[in-house]
């Protein structure tokens, strides 16, 4: 990499909650031509007043994808996809609504700041300071000779990959970043909050010195923190930004901003331990990869991964610590509804070394041999118990039973014969431990009683025969999986009639913080036992598809249909009571509203 080479990186527009979404949407639609946007990705040919091409969302040989420049919408008569320019951007890039708005606004020079509300000004300032720090470190890394660049070269990194991840360098000076920010008029208190600057004996100094810098960027393109790898023998080896109002480790994954589309495309995420594992695999061509941020995998991280795929392979180091982390991570991911497997590299101590030596194809081949949840856990138990002794066999049976009980009856049955043959414990004994003495016991193990819930009238309600409760549970599950839905629920919050669901929703609103997922533990602490049982029931039994946005849109559509229906009945009742002469103006107004409602219903 030559110091004369040109470098360029963008960390994305600052996005904050509080945008007046109706205004920004109107602005985008008024300034962005849908034909121009779609024409960048689809070959469009004029067909009368419209344009036609091959649909990018499903395989077809005969064009059925139509774009109307006049109406600024697209429709595919093959797969049914349709919508405006924002919907196309969402679908094509696998983004949520706000990410699509941000992308289009940035692409067409639409300033988002004019739509910001005042209460998010501080967060915007913190994001901007982190972005400036990332640029400062990047310039130090790319514009002059430095030991960070030499180190990354020795690790086999190339310019394109380093730029893609925004890798930077913090020099040995005690205050170069501090002086830079003072020249920019930055608030030193905010710099200390972000962990960029420290203070001792009345003097300020840079927190990161003589380190390769890894910016941590969330899925909206905002720099939320940093990881710094020391050069030489200094300690600690890795120094991370402290948690702040914009950075919570448990809510973010390294590299996901770059790899989520590949994760969704392959329908599989490979989770590794460190920054360099992610970067090396990405460089080698393994791009459905991410890493936790120096902590054990959390429920929020698992929920974040599940937005893109439910299939996760844990690829941790093969030492004792790595195996322990894999076992913990498996339970978290499985509880989140993921299909989880574990792989350990066989040639090299970590994924970084393996992929450098063997390449991407060999890595993917190894991933195909990853062990499923039960196999990996049973293997670990087998290694940790002595089956040659009675005590060891009983310990093995006790621990294996716990694993088998977590499986479906069909899955457990497949393992029982295999375990019996290998452990010399009879199948009957294993079945007795797993299922109990009869079918009733088996049902008790497999089908725990679900918590009954009461509505505001005190009636017992069950989602199986109550579409309203089923809808409420789906909405709660969506908000638990992705907190972005919480503020979007505000116009429809009257839908929560069930007492437990209403309480869960109100407490989620109280815990909600922008760009952070809901901490389920904190939520549980704020609920009564019956409400916790209801929340656990929702987490366990309400399964979401891979496209949470589509589920939310469908739920909202159902709410709006019900609202229309209720309003229709209300108007009909009012008209039946109105006096045509004395209430003539009101009758005319209600009649027009009724016709509008019925017209909307007929179009659905």
C-alpha positions in Angstrom: 0.0 0.0 0.0 1.6 3.3 -1.1 1.2 6.4 1.0 0.5 8.2 -2.2 -2.6 6.2 -2.9 -6.0 7.9 -2.6 -8.3 6.8 0.1 -12.0 7.6 0.7 -14.5 6.3 3.2 -17.9 7.3 4.3 -19.5 6.3 7.6 -23.0 7.3 6.5 -25.3 10.2 7.3 -26.2 10.7 11.0 -29.6 9.2 11.6 -31.5 9.9 14.7 -35.1 9.3 16.0 -37.4 12.2 16.0 -37.5 12.6 12.2 -40.8 13.9 10.9 -41.1 10.8 8.6 -44.0 12.2 6.6 -42.0 15.3 5.7 -38.9 13.4 4.7 -40.9 10.9 2.7 -42.7 13.6 0.8 -39.3 15.3 0.1 -37.8 12.1 -1.2 -40.8 11.4 -3.4 -40.8 14.9 -4.8 -37.1 14.9 -5.7 -36.3 11.3 -6.6 -37.6 9.7 -9.8 -38.4 6.0 -9.3 -37.4 5.3 -12.9 -33.9 6.6 -12.3 -33.4 4.6 -9.1 -34.7 1.3 -10.5 -33.0 1.9 -13.8 -29.6 1.6 -12.0 -30.3 -2.0 -11.3 -32.9 -3.2 -13.9 -32.8 -2.8 -17.6 -36.1 -0.9 -18.4 -37.7 -0.5 -21.8 -40.5 1.9 -22.6 -43.9 0.1 -22.8 -46.5 2.8 -23.6 -46.6 5.3 -20.8 -44.8 2.8 -18.4 -41.4 1.0 -18.3 -40.9 -2.8 -18.3 -38.1 -5.1 -17.3 -37.1 -8.4 -15.6 -38.1 -8.5 -11.9 -35.0 -8.3 -9.6 -36.9 -10.1 -6.8 -37.6 -13.4 -8.5 -36.3 -15.3 -11.5 -38.2 -14.8 -14.7 -37.5 -14.9 -18.5 -40.5 -12.9 -19.6 -40.6 -9.3 -18.2 -43.5 -8.8 -15.8 -42.0 -5.9 -13.8 -43.7 -2.6 -14.6 -42.6 0.9 -13.4 -45.0 3.8 -13.7 -43.2 7.2 -13.9 -46.5 9.0 -13.7 -47.6 7.3 -10.5 -44.0 6.8 -9.2 -44.7 3.1 -8.3 -43.5 -0.3 -9.4 -45.5 -3.6 -9.7 -44.4 -7.1 -10.5 -47.3 -9.2 -11.9 -45.2 -12.3 -11.4 -44.3 -12.3 -7.7 -46.6 -9.5 -6.5 -43.9 -7.1 -5.3 -45.1 -3.5 -5.5 -44.6 -0.1 -3.9 -42.9 3.3 -4.2 -39.2 4.2 -4.5 -38.6 3.7 -0.8 -40.2 0.2 -0.9 -38.0 -0.7 -3.9 -34.8 0.4 -2.0 -35.9 -1.6 1.1 -36.4 -4.7 -0.9 -33.4 -4.5 -3.2 -30.9 -3.7 -0.4 -32.6 -5.7 2.4 -33.0 -2.5 4.5 -35.7 -1.4 6.9 -37.8 1.7 6.3 -35.5 4.2 8.0 -32.3 2.7 6.4 -33.9 3.0 3.0 -34.9 6.7 3.7 -31.3 7.4 4.8 -29.8 5.8 1.7 -32.0 7.7 -0.7 -31.5 11.0 1.2 -27.8 10.6 1.1 -27.7 9.5 -2.6 -29.8 12.5 -3.7 -28.4 15.2 -1.4 -31.4 15.6 0.8 -30.4 17.1 4.2 -31.8 15.0 7.0 -30.9 17.5 9.8 -33.7 19.8 8.9 -36.1 17.1 9.9 -34.5 16.4 13.3 -36.3 17.1 16.5 -34.5 19.0 19.2 -34.4 16.2 21.8 -31.9 14.1 19.7 -29.4 16.9 19.2 -26.9 15.6 21.8 -26.9 12.0 20.3 -26.3 13.5 16.9 -23.3 15.5 18.3 -21.9 12.3 19.8 -22.2 10.4 16.6 -20.6 13.3 14.7 -17.6 13.3 17.2 -17.1 9.6 16.7 -17.2 10.1 12.9 -14.6 12.8 13.1 -12.4 10.6 15.3 -12.7 7.8 12.8 -11.7 10.1 10.0 -8.7 11.4 12.1 -7.5 7.9 12.7 -8.0 6.9 9.1 -6.0 9.8 7.8 -3.2 8.9 10.3 -3.3 5.4 8.9 -3.3 6.2 5.2 -1.6 9.5 4.6 1.8 8.9 6.2 4.1 6.0 7.2 3.1 4.5 10.5 3.6 1.2 12.4 -0.1 0.4 12.3 0.0 0.2 8.5 3.1 -2.0 8.7 1.4 -4.3 11.2 -1.7 -4.8 9.0 0.5 -5.5 6.0 2.3 -8.2 7.9 -1.1 -9.7 8.7 -1.8 -10.0 5.0 -4.3 -7.2 4.7 -4.9 -5.3 1.4 -5.9 -1.6 0.9 -9.4 -2.4 -0.3 -10.3 -4.4 2.8 -8.8 -2.0 5.2 -10.6 0.9 3.6 -13.9 -1.1 3.6 -13.7 -1.5 7.4 -12.3 2.1 7.9 -9.2 0.8 9.8 -7.2 3.7 11.4 -4.2 4.4 13.5 -3.8 6.2 16.9 -0.2 7.5 17.1 2.0 7.5 20.2 1.4 11.1 21.0 -0.4 11.8 24.2 -2.7 14.5 22.9 -2.8 14.6 19.1 -6.6 13.7 18.9 -7.3 16.1 21.8 -5.6 19.0 20.1 -7.4 18.2 16.8 -10.8 18.3 18.6 -9.9 21.5 20.5 -9.1 23.1 17.1 -12.6 22.1 16.0 -14.3 23.6 19.1 -15.5 20.2 20.4 -17.0 19.7 23.9 -14.4 18.0 26.0 -17.1 16.5 28.3 -18.6 14.7 25.3 -15.2 13.5 24.2 -14.7 12.0 27.7 -18.2 10.4 27.6 -17.2 8.7 24.4 -13.9 7.5 25.8 -11.8 9.3 23.3 -10.2 11.5 25.9 -9.1 10.9 29.5 -8.1 13.2 32.3 -5.5 13.0 35.0 -4.1 15.7 37.3 -6.0 18.4 35.5 -4.6 17.4 32.1 -6.4 15.8 29.1 -4.8 13.1 27.0 -5.8 10.7 24.3 -7.3 7.4 25.5 -6.1 5.4 22.4 -2.3 5.6 21.7 -0.1 3.5 19.5 -2.9 1.3 18.4 -4.5 0.0 15.2 -8.1 1.4 15.4 -11.2 -0.6 14.4 -14.3 1.7 14.2 -17.4 -0.1 15.3 -20.2 0.9 13.0 -23.9 0.0 13.5 -26.2 -1.2 10.8 -27.3 2.4 10.1 -23.7 3.4 9.2 -23.0 5.4 12.4 -19.7 5.1 14.2 -20.7 4.1 17.8 -17.3 3.2 19.3 -13.8 1.9 18.7 -11.6 -1.1 19.4 -7.8 -0.5 19.5 -5.2 -3.2 19.1 -1.9 -2.3 20.8 1.3 -2.4 18.8 4.2 -3.9 20.7 4.0 -5.3 24.3 1.7 -2.7 25.8 -1.5 -3.7 27.8 -4.3 -4.3 27.4 -3.9 -6.0 24.0 -7.3 -4.7 23.0 -8.8 -1.5 24.4 -12.5 -0.8 23.6 -14.6 2.3 23.9 -16.5 2.4 27.2 -20.3 2.1 27.0 -22.1 5.3 26.4 -25.5 6.6 25.5 -24.8 5.6 21.9 -22.7 2.5 22.5 -23.9 -0.7 24.3 -21.8 -3.7 23.4 -24.7 -6.1 24.0 -26.7 -4.4 21.3 -24.2 -4.5 18.4 -22.1 -6.8 16.4 -18.8 -6.0 14.6 -18.9 -6.0 10.8 -22.7 -6.5 10.5 -23.0 -3.2 8.7 -21.0 -4.7 5.8 -22.1 -8.3 6.0 -25.8 -8.4 6.7 -26.8 -8.6 3.0 -24.5 -11.6 2.4 -25.9 -13.2 5.6 -29.4 -12.8 4.3 -28.4 -14.0 0.9 -26.7 -17.2 2.1 -29.3 -17.5 4.9 -26.5 -18.2 7.3 -24.4 -16.2 9.7 -20.9 -17.3 10.9 -20.1 -15.8 14.2 -16.5 -15.4 15.2 -14.7 -14.0 18.2 -12.5 -11.0 17.1 -12.1 -8.1 14.8 -9.3 -9.7 12.8 -11.2 -12.9 12.3 -14.0 -10.9 10.7 -11.7 -8.9 8.5 -9.5 -11.8 7.4 -12.6 -13.9 6.5 -14.1 -11.0 4.6 -10.9 -10.4 2.6 -10.8 -14.2 1.7 -14.3 -14.1 0.4 -16.2 -15.4 3.5 -18.6 -12.4 3.9 -21.5 -13.8 5.9 -19.6 -13.2 9.1 -19.7 -11.1 12.2 -18.3 -10.9 15.8 -19.5 -10.0 19.2 -17.7 -7.1 20.8 -15.4 -8.7 23.4 -18.3 -10.0 25.5 -20.3 -13.3 25.7 -23.1 -13.4 23.2 -26.2 -11.6 24.4 -29.9 -12.1 23.8 -30.0 -8.7 22.0 -27.2 -9.7 19.7 -29.0 -13.0 18.9 -32.2 -11.1 18.1 -30.2 -8.8 15.8 -28.8 -11.7 13.9 -32.2 -13.3 13.6 -33.4 -10.3 11.6 -31.3 -11.6 8.7 -31.2 -15.4 9.2 -32.2 -18.0 11.7 -29.2 -20.2 10.8 -26.0 -19.4 12.8 -22.7 -21.2 12.9 -20.4 -20.4 15.9 -16.8 -20.5 14.9 -14.8 -19.8 18.1 -11.3 -20.8 19.0 -10.9 -24.5 19.8 -9.3 -23.9 23.2 -11.2 -24.3 26.5 -12.4 -20.7 26.6 -13.7 -21.0 23.0 -15.6 -24.1 23.7 -17.2 -22.6 26.8 -18.2 -19.6 24.8 -19.7 -21.8 22.1 -21.8 -23.6 24.7 -23.1 -20.4 26.2 -23.7 -18.9 22.8 -25.7 -22.0 21.6 -28.2 -21.6 24.4 -28.7 -17.9 23.7 -29.2 -18.4 20.0 -31.5 -21.4 20.4 -33.6 -19.5 22.9 -33.9 -16.7 20.2 -35.3 -19.3 17.8 -32.1 -19.9 15.8 -30.8 -23.1 14.3 -27.3 -23.1 15.7 -24.3 -25.2 14.9 -20.6 -25.1 16.0 -17.4 -25.5 14.0 -13.9 -25.5 15.2 -11.0 -24.9 12.8 -8.7 -27.8 12.5 -5.6 -26.2 10.9 -4.6 -23.1 12.8 -5.6 -21.8 16.2 -8.3 -19.4 14.9 -10.4 -18.6 11.8 -7.9 -15.9 10.8 -5.0 -18.3 10.5 -7.1 -21.1 8.9 -8.5 -19.0 6.1 -5.1 -17.4 5.3 -3.6 -20.9 5.0 -6.5 -22.7 3.3 -8.8 -20.2 1.6 -12.5 -19.5 1.6 -13.5 -22.8 -0.1 -11.8 -24.9 2.6 -13.5 -22.7 5.3 -16.9 -23.2 3.8 -16.3 -26.9 3.4 -15.4 -27.0 7.1 -18.6 -25.0 7.9 -20.7 -27.7 6.2 -19.4 -30.2 8.8 -20.4 -28.0 11.7 -22.1 -29.9 14.5 -25.7 -29.3 15.3 -26.8 -28.1 18.7 -27.5 -31.5 20.3 -24.5 -33.3 18.7 -22.1 -30.7 20.0 -23.6 -30.6 23.5 -23.7 -34.4 23.8 -20.1 -34.7 22.6 -19.0 -32.2 25.2 -20.8 -34.1 28.0 -19.2 -37.3 26.8 -15.7 -35.8 27.0 -16.4 -34.5 30.5 -17.8 -37.7 32.1 -16.3 -41.1 32.7 -18.7 -43.7 31.3 -16.6 -46.5 32.7 -17.9 -45.8 36.2 -21.4 -45.9 37.6 -21.1 -42.4 38.9 -19.9 -41.1 35.5 -22.7 -42.9 33.7 -25.4 -41.4 36.0 -23.9 -38.0 35.5 -23.8 -38.5 31.8 -27.5 -39.6 31.8 -28.6 -36.6 33.9 -26.9 -34.0 31.7 -27.9 -35.6 28.4 -31.5 -35.8 29.6 -31.5 -32.0 29.9 -30.3 -31.7 26.3 -32.9 -34.1 25.0 -35.7 -32.4 26.8 -35.0 -29.2 24.9 -35.6 -31.0 21.6 -38.8 -32.0 19.9 -40.0 -35.5 20.5 -39.0 -36.6 17.0 -35.5 -35.2 17.4 -35.0 -36.7 20.9 -36.1 -40.1 19.6 -33.4 -40.0 16.9 -30.7 -39.4 19.5 -31.9 -41.9 22.1 -30.9 -45.0 20.2 -27.5 -43.6 19.3 -26.7 -42.5 22.8 -27.8 -45.9 24.2 -25.4 -47.7 21.9 -22.5 -45.5 22.7 -23.0 -45.2 26.4 -24.3 -48.8 27.1 -27.2 -47.2 28.9 -30.5 -48.9 27.9 -32.9 -47.0 25.7 -35.7 -47.6 28.2 -33.8 -45.9 31.0 -33.1 -42.9 28.7 -36.7 -42.7 27.6 -37.9 -42.9 31.1 -35.7 -39.9 32.1 -36.7 -37.9 29.1 -40.4 -38.6 28.7 -41.4 -40.0 32.1 -43.5 -43.1 32.7 -46.3 -42.4 30.2 -47.8 -40.3 27.5 -49.2 -37.8 30.0 -45.8 -37.3 31.4 -44.3 -36.9 27.9 -46.9 -34.3 27.0 -46.1 -32.5 30.2 -42.4 -32.3 29.2 -43.1 -31.3 25.6 -46.2 -29.1 26.0 -45.9 -26.9 29.1 -49.1 -25.2 30.1 -49.2 -21.8 28.5 -50.0 -18.9 30.8 -53.7 -17.8 30.7 -54.2 -14.2 30.2 -57.1 -11.9 31.1 -58.5 -9.0 29.1 -59.7 -5.8 30.6 -63.0 -7.5 31.5 -61.2 -10.3 33.3 -62.1 -12.9 30.7 -59.7 -15.7 30.0 -58.3 -15.3 26.5 -56.3 -17.7 24.3 -54.6 -16.6 21.1 -55.6 -19.8 19.3 -59.2 -18.7 19.2 -58.8 -15.0 19.7 -57.4 -13.2 16.6 -57.1 -10.0 18.5 -54.8 -11.5 21.1 -52.8 -13.3 18.4 -52.2 -9.9 16.8 -51.1 -8.3 20.1 -48.6 -11.1 20.7 -47.2 -10.8 17.3 -46.7 -7.1 17.8 -45.0 -7.6 21.2 -42.7 -10.2 19.7 -41.7 -7.9 16.9 -40.9 -5.1 19.3 -38.9 -7.5 21.5 -36.9 -8.6 18.5 -36.4 -5.1 17.0 -37.0 -2.0 19.1 -37.4 0.2 16.0 -41.0 -0.9 15.9 -41.8 0.6 19.3 -42.1 4.3 18.2 -43.9 3.2 15.0 -46.6 1.5 17.2 -47.7 4.7 18.8 -50.6 5.5 16.4 -51.9 2.0 16.9 -51.3 1.4 20.6 -55.0 1.2 21.5 -54.9 -2.3 19.9 -53.5 -3.7 23.2 -56.6 -4.8 25.0 -55.1 -7.7 26.8 -53.9 -6.6 30.3 -50.5 -8.4 30.2 -49.7 -7.3 26.6 -50.7 -3.7 27.4 -48.4 -3.7 30.5 -45.5 -5.2 28.5 -45.9 -2.6 25.8 -46.1 0.3 28.2 -42.9 -0.9 30.0 -41.1 -1.4 26.7 -41.9 2.2 25.9 -40.4 3.3 29.1 -37.2 1.3 28.5 -36.9 2.3 24.8 -33.8 4.1 23.7 -33.0 4.9 20.1 -30.5 2.5 18.4 -30.7 0.1 21.3 -32.6 -3.2 21.5 -34.8 -3.8 24.6 -33.0 -5.5 27.5 -35.3 -8.4 28.3 -33.8 -8.8 31.8 -34.7 -5.1 32.7 -38.1 -5.5 31.1 -38.8 -8.6 33.3 -37.7 -6.7 36.4 -40.4 -4.2 35.7 -43.2 -6.7 35.3 -45.4 -8.7 37.6 -45.0 -12.6 37.7 -48.1 -13.1 35.5 -46.8 -10.6 33.0 -43.4 -12.2 32.9 -45.0 -15.5 32.2 -47.0 -13.9 29.4 -43.7 -12.4 28.0 -41.9 -15.7 28.2 -44.8 -17.4 26.4 -44.6 -14.8 23.6 -40.8 -15.3 23.3 -41.1 -19.0 23.2 -44.1 -19.6 21.1 -44.5 -16.7 18.7 -42.3 -17.4 15.8 -41.4 -14.6 13.3 -40.4 -14.9 9.7 -37.1 -13.5 8.4 -38.9 -10.4 7.2 -40.0 -8.7 10.3 -41.0 -5.5 8.4 -43.5 -7.5 6.3 -45.1 -8.9 9.5 -45.3 -5.5 11.0 -46.9 -4.0 7.9 -49.4 -6.9 7.8 -50.3 -6.3 11.5 -50.8 -2.6 10.9 -53.0 -3.3 7.9 -55.2 -5.6 10.0 -55.4 -2.9 12.7 -56.4 -0.3 10.1 -59.0 -2.6 8.6 -60.5 -3.2 12.0 -60.5 0.5 12.7 -62.3 1.2 9.4 -64.9 -1.5 10.2 -65.5 0.0 13.7 -65.8 3.5 12.3 -68.2 2.3 9.6 -70.5 0.7 12.2 -70.3 3.9 14.3 -71.3 6.1 11.4 -74.2 3.8 10.4 -75.5 3.9 14.0 -75.2 7.8 14.1 -77.0 8.1 10.8 -79.8 5.9 12.0 -80.3 8.3 14.9 -79.9 11.6 13.0 -82.7 13.9 12.0 -82.5 14.6 8.2 -83.7 18.1 8.6 -82.1 19.5 11.7 -78.8 17.5 11.2 -78.7 17.9 7.4 -75.1 19.2 7.3 -73.8 16.5 9.7 -75.7 13.8 7.8 -74.0 14.9 4.6 -70.6 14.9 6.2 -71.1 11.5 7.8 -72.4 10.1 4.5 -69.3 11.3 2.6 -67.1 9.7 5.3 -69.0 6.5 5.1 -68.7 6.3 1.3 -64.9 7.0 1.6 -64.6 4.1 4.1 -66.6 1.7 2.0 -64.6 2.7 -1.1 -61.4 1.9 0.8 -62.8 -1.5 2.0 -63.8 -2.4 -1.5 -60.3 -1.7 -2.8 -58.7 -4.2 -0.3 
